[in-house]
Amino acid sequence: MNMSGTPGVACGQLWFPLPEKWWSQARHAEGQPVTVGLRPHDVKIVESSLQTPAELRLLEVTGESSLLHVTWSGFPMHVQCAGRAAVSTDKPVWLEANSANIHLFDAKTGVRLDSE
């Protein structure tokens, strides 16, 4: 939880608020390690963010979309966006995750946690 009491999950320097469907699970397992799952299309490029910026490692333009290979707060991940992304390896990439589509897994077993 953050200071306002909103349940969330911390990943290094990143913090993601959890949607209401996860609140019961979050309160039950508070402080327990989890693995966070985000699909590449559930993260978008933004102008600025309170989160730390990501570092672009590789940009793949695949016709209708771009696939960014980034490191975000030490975590390697992929971001998929429509069209050609206006990013470069010499500038920070500001990202925002769609927390409504976050997935949580037990860090020890890898089993997906139930959201409700």
N, C-alpha and C positions, 0 to 999 in steps of 0.2 A: 504494500500500500504506500501511497505517497502521503505527504503531510496533510492533505485534505481528506484522507481516508479512502480515496479511490483505489480499488484493487488494481494491481498492475504487475508487470514482470520486468525485472532488471536484467540486462545483458551487457555486462561490462559497464561502459558509460551510458549506454542507451537505456531508456525506460519507456515501456509501452503500456498505456492504460488498457485494461481489459474490458470488453463489452459485458453488459449485464449477464449474459448467458454463462459467463465464466466466474461470476462473483462467488457463488456458493462453493465451487471447487477451490477457488483461490483462498477463501477464508479457512477452509478445511485443511489445506496443505500449505498454509503460510510458512515461509522460510525453507520449504523443501525445494531441492533443485529440480528444475524442469528443462526440457529442450524446447525451444521456440521454433515453430515452423511458419514460414511465410512463403507463399508462392510468388514467383518472379513478377507476375502482373498485379500483385497486391502491394507493391512498393512503387511510389512515383517520385519523379524528380520535381523539386520545388525550388523557388527562388531563394528561400532561407528557411532555417529551422532552429528550434531550441536544441535539437539533437546534434551530436558531433557530426561533421561532414564525413562522407565516404571518400575513398581514394579509388579512382578508376584504374583498373589494371589492363582491360581490353574492351574494345567496342566492336561488336559484330553488327553490321547492318545487313538485315536479311530480307530486303525488299520492303514489305509493308511495316516492319517493326525493327527495333534495335534491341539487342541484348547486351547489357552492360555487365561485365565481370568486375565486381567491386570488392573492396575490403571496408567494412563498416564497423568501426570500433573494434578492430581486430578479428572480425568474423567475415570469412569469405562468403559471398552470395552473388546471386544473379538478379538483375532488374530488367524487366521487359517493358518497353514503351512503344507506342505507335509512332511511325515515321522515323526520321533520322534524329537521334538525340543530339542536342547541341552541348556536348561535353568534351573535355579533353583531359589528358593525363596530368597536365600541369596546373589544373585548377580543382578546388574541392567540389565535390558533388553533394548537394544537399538533398536528402531523401526524407520521405514521409511514408510510414507504413499504414495500411488500412487495417487498424487493429480489430475491426469487426470480423475480419477473415483470418485472424491468428489461430494457429493450432498449437496445442501444448501436449508434450509427451513426457512420460516418466523418464527422468534422466538415467536411471539405473537399468530399467527393462526395455525402454524404447516404445512401450505401449502407449497408444494415443489415449489421453485423458478424456473423459466424458465432459461435455460442456454444460449439461443441465442435469 
